[in-house]
Amino acid sequence: MRRILFIILALGLANSVALAQDTIQPKKSLAQNAEYFSKGIEYKYNEDYDAAIDFFELALTAFPQDHASMYELSALYILKDKIDEGFEMIKNAVELDSTNKWYKIRLATYHKQNRDYEAFIGIYDELLEDDPNNLEYLEAYIDALLHIGDYERMIEKLDVYEENIGVNEYISLQKIEIYNLLEKKDKVLYELEKLSAAYPYNTHYMAMLAEAYMQNDRTKEAFPLYLKVKQLDPGNPYINISSMEYYQGQGDIDKAFEEFILSIRNKNLDYNTKAQIYEYWFEDKDGSENTAKEAEQAGKAFIETHPDKEIGYYIIGTVHFNNEVFDKAQEYYLDAIARDSSNFMSWYQLIFTDTELNMPHTLYEHTKTAMRFYPEQPIFYLFNGLSLIDKKKYEEAIKVFERGRKMSADKKLTASFDTYVADIYHELGNKEKMYEYYDRVLRNDPENLYVLNNYAYFLSEEGKRLDEALKMSAITIEKEPKNTTYLDTYAWILYKLERYKDAKKWMEKVLSYDKMPQGIYYEHYGDILYRLGDTDKAVQNWKKAKRRGNTSEFIDQKIKYEKIYE
């Protein structure tokens, strides 16, 4: 617009140019300055900011010392993202009229936006000097001091203000907050006593004072205040919390728990605070029967007061889960999810419940849905893959495991994905791929006993890399010397190495440790005895193996012909 005006004037056109239906002709006079300023105001209120800027600039052309136009332009320039221009305008306005509080407030605002809090505070020092009892000034001043963490100056300024106007709620609460930050309990107590004396019927301050007495180990003075608050304001949402803490401090856990339940049932207390109180109450609780009963009561109180929230159902579901009542746990977890399908822990517990119930179809459906809500949570991919294994959908399971593995940052979990893929390849008879995945597991988790045992056993069955297999197996029995599965593997590798006497010694440990030995253990022992020349005892053990089941396909031939078949 300014360029248009320049071109028109340079050409000396006689005709006037209409700008928003008005004629603009710069004239250097106070009268024209007033006219331009008035037009600028008019266009500003009509939200024609471009026209307003043009007229305020013309007003300055007519009278360069016009600080009022500078003030108006400062805001309009900011509106147009001309930050630097706006800052210069308001700075010039303050220089021309240092008595105008509005100019100073806007300049201070610019400083605050630029995080120049000291400059902001400097201006408000001047404002408070002119108007020491202005609460708005004080609040802005205190907020700036808070940003730079100058607590001492905050207290100093608040004390001065209090001297001028007397005890004030804002002043006292600010000082209490600061003293809390500084962990000056005695100062907090002093300010609360003063505030409560000034407002003797304010139950909120009464409760705060009682809490301060508790913090200063003056419990005898706290209790009458709690009772008074309950009498004056029985619906006070925080008094139950304070009473709970009081009774805890006195060692009266039953009364404390009663107040805890009342706080959850209190309809005046917000839901999020209740959830925090619940976490606080059970923070250090063990898994005892009493704890379970308390949790169940809390869950019922949540359901009663907040039936649309998931927490009560989740709590009771977890109580049932811990008590191994898995069908009930599943029911409550589903209720929790129905109220908040984005709650991770509800889904997490639900899939473990499905696993405990041995419900692969349900596990599949639930993990499938959970994966949609949490597409980057690998645990759901793990259990979804397990459900697919149960369905014998091996190729699909491998794909799911591989997707989950890519998301896993946990070495143990990554190892689990690779282990299950290896197991699938074993089931499919692809030993090369099985060993490949076992190697991947051991790179991430070199002491994974399950994989070490399986790897070693399968190598022994093939008669491959037996020395390596023996080293793997040795790690497992060192870590778990009475695990009969691991001991059997170790003995069997020794058998394959034709170290029959050593194999016999370890196999006898298996049979002594396991009160109900598997059929394969007796079969292995029989094979070892046969190689040592004790055919009769070998046949006896083969017969025991057959009765127990879980043997090789050659067991009948061994018994019938009284010799090894492999």
Secondary structure, 3 states (H helix, E strand, C coil): CHHHHHHHHHHCCCCCCEECCEECCCCCCHHHHHHHHHHHHHHHHCCCHHHHHHHHHHHHHHCCCCHHHHHHHHHHHHHCCCHHHHHHHHHHHHHHCCCCHHHHHHHHHHHHHCCCHHHHHHHHHHHHHHCCCCHHHHHHHHHHHHHHCCHHHHHHHHHHHHHHHCCCHHHHHHHHHHHHHCCCHHHHHHHHHHHHHHCCCCHHHHHHHHHHHHHCCCHHHHHHHHHHHHHHCCCCCCHHHHHHHHHHHHCCHHHHHHHHHHHHHCCCCCHHHHHHHHHHHCCCCCCCHHHHHHHHHHHHHHHHHCCCCCHHHHHHHHHHHHCCCHHHHHHHHHHHHHHCCCCHHHHHHHHHHHHHCCCHHHHHHHHHHHHHHCCCCHHHHHHHHHHHHHCCCHHHHHHHHHHHHHHCCCHHHHHHHHHHHHHHHHHCCCHHHHHHHHHHHHHHCCCCHHHHHHHHHHHHHHCCCHHHHHHHHHHHHHHCCCCHHHHHHHHHHHHHCCCHHHHHHHHHHHHHHCCCCCHHHHHHHHHHHHHCCCHHHHHHHHHHHHHHCCCCCCHHHHHHHCCCCC
